[in-house]
Amino acid sequence: MQVAGELLILTREHHTALSLANKCINTVKSENADEVSQLCLKISENFEMDYSEHFNTEESTIFAFLSVKTDELAQLCTQLTSEHQELYKLASELIEKPQLLEKFGKLLKSHARLENRELFPKIELLSATQRREILLSSANHAAVTKA
């Protein structure tokens, strides 16, 4: 599937999220309590910082623009926003509840795939101005993240 240029940064970040999701799932399968604890600690400490700009970009641009196009897209954007909040919540609970690591990993994986497969192709419905705003927002947060 061809990815719109405006979404390249976000799509690359989804690749990173998918890698983290797979690491969560595989770490749980390893049944190594130390590795599970270390990964839970790392995610608890870093997830919100690492993903807040990404989530904010999606919510303030893509979700806002697409949610007014159809009822189906509005429902999808609402679901994805709720998943952002659930991911934050799960990440914050992992130190105390490492048994949530697999749930966190599976949600992160399904979430990134849903955005890539169902939402991002709908960018074609947006105006050139809206698409430019998505690009600028994602480029700005990518620059902040690298700084």
C-alpha positions in Angstrom: 0.0 0.0 0.0 1.3 3.4 -1.0 1.6 5.8 2.0 0.7 9.4 1.5 3.7 11.7 2.0 2.0 13.6 4.7 1.9 10.4 6.8 5.4 9.1 6.4 6.6 10.3 9.8 3.6 8.9 11.6 3.8 5.6 9.7 7.5 5.3 10.7 6.5 5.9 14.3 3.9 3.2 13.9 6.7 0.9 12.9 8.5 1.7 16.1 5.2 1.1 18.1 4.8 -2.3 16.4 8.3 -3.2 17.3 7.6 -2.3 20.9 4.3 -4.2 20.8 6.0 -7.3 19.5 8.7 -7.0 22.2 6.0 -6.8 24.9 4.3 -10.0 23.6 7.5 -11.9 23.1 8.9 -10.9 26.5 5.7 -12.2 28.2 6.1 -15.4 26.2 9.7 -15.8 27.5 8.3 -16.1 31.0 11.5 -14.3 32.2 10.3 -12.2 35.2 13.3 -9.9 35.2 12.9 -9.1 31.5 9.2 -8.5 32.1 9.9 -6.2 35.0 12.6 -4.2 33.2 10.3 -3.7 30.1 7.4 -2.7 32.3 9.6 -0.1 34.1 10.9 1.3 30.8 7.4 1.6 29.3 6.0 3.1 32.5 8.7 5.7 32.6 8.8 6.6 28.9 5.6 5.8 27.0 3.7 9.0 27.6 6.7 11.1 26.8 7.6 9.1 23.7 4.1 9.0 22.3 2.2 12.1 23.5 3.3 14.2 20.6 2.4 11.5 18.1 -1.0 11.0 19.7 -1.6 14.8 19.9 -0.8 15.2 16.2 -3.2 12.4 15.2 -6.0 13.7 17.4 -5.6 17.4 16.6 -5.3 16.9 12.8 -6.2 13.6 11.3 -8.9 12.6 13.7 -10.4 16.1 13.9 -10.4 16.4 10.1 -11.7 13.0 9.3 -14.3 12.6 12.1 -16.6 15.2 10.4 -16.5 13.3 7.0 -18.8 10.4 7.9 -20.4 8.8 10.9 -18.2 5.7 10.4 -15.0 7.8 10.5 -16.3 9.7 13.5 -16.8 6.4 15.4 -13.4 5.2 14.3 -11.7 8.4 15.5 -13.5 8.1 18.8 -12.4 4.5 19.2 -8.8 5.5 18.4 -8.8 8.4 20.8 -10.1 6.0 23.5 -7.3 3.6 22.7 -4.8 6.3 23.2 -6.1 6.9 26.7 -6.2 3.2 27.4 -2.6 2.8 26.3 -1.5 5.7 28.6 -3.4 4.1 31.5 -2.0 0.6 30.9 1.5 2.0 30.6 1.2 3.8 33.9 0.0 0.7 35.6 2.7 -1.7 34.3 5.1 -1.4 37.3 2.5 -2.4 39.7 0.7 -4.8 37.4 3.2 -6.5 35.0 0.5 -9.0 34.1 -0.9 -6.2 31.9 2.2 -6.2 29.6 0.7 -8.6 27.1 -2.6 -6.6 27.0 -0.6 -3.4 26.5 1.4 -5.0 23.6 -1.7 -6.4 21.9 -3.6 -3.1 22.1 -0.6 -1.2 20.8 -0.2 -3.6 17.9 -3.9 -3.6 16.9 -4.1 0.2 17.4 -1.2 1.0 15.1 -2.5 -1.5 12.5 -6.0 -0.1 12.6 -4.7 3.4 12.0 -2.4 2.3 9.2 -5.0 0.1 7.4 -8.3 1.8 8.1 -7.7 5.5 8.9 -4.6 6.6 7.0 -6.0 5.6 3.6 -8.9 8.1 4.2 -6.5 11.0 4.0 -7.4 11.2 0.4 -10.7 12.8 1.6 -8.9 15.8 3.0 -8.1 19.1 1.4 -4.5 20.1 0.5 -4.5 22.6 3.3 -5.5 19.9 5.9 -2.9 17.5 4.5 -0.3 20.2 4.8 -1.3 20.8 8.4 -0.8 17.1 9.1 2.6 17.1 7.6 3.7 20.3 9.5 2.4 18.9 12.8 4.1 15.6 12.4 7.3 17.3 11.3 7.2 19.6 14.2 6.7 16.8 16.8 9.4 14.7 15.1 11.8 17.6 15.4 10.9 18.1 19.1 11.4 14.3 19.7 14.9 14.4 18.2 15.9 17.4 20.1 
